Amino acid sequence: MYESIYAKFVKPAFDDFVLPSKKYTDVIVPRGGDNHVAIDLIVQHIRTKLGNSDILETSAFSQNPALVLAPVVPRK
């Protein structure tokens, strides 16, 4: 049942909308928010670019993050 729903709705929508947008991305994080190593690397890069390692802890970012992680669907 789920395979037919995936094949009929999810996969075509992914192919039509998500896949074409990959060419505009700077970073794709496999497994999204579950990939703690990649998230830590991105946070460290942001801290380095900002030049202040305390900026994220002291700002509204820490209470209400604007970073939205969209999971990447593995291709078969």
VENTATA-V814925 format. One record per helix or strand of 3 or more residues. SS is the DSSP state (2 for helix, 1 for strand). FROM is the first residue (numbers start at 0). LEN is the number of residues. If there is no record, write none. Layout:
ss->[SS:SS]
from->[FROM:FROM]
len->[LEN:LEN]
This chain:
ss->[2:2:2:2:2]
from->[1:31:35:54:59]
len->[23:3:15:4:3]
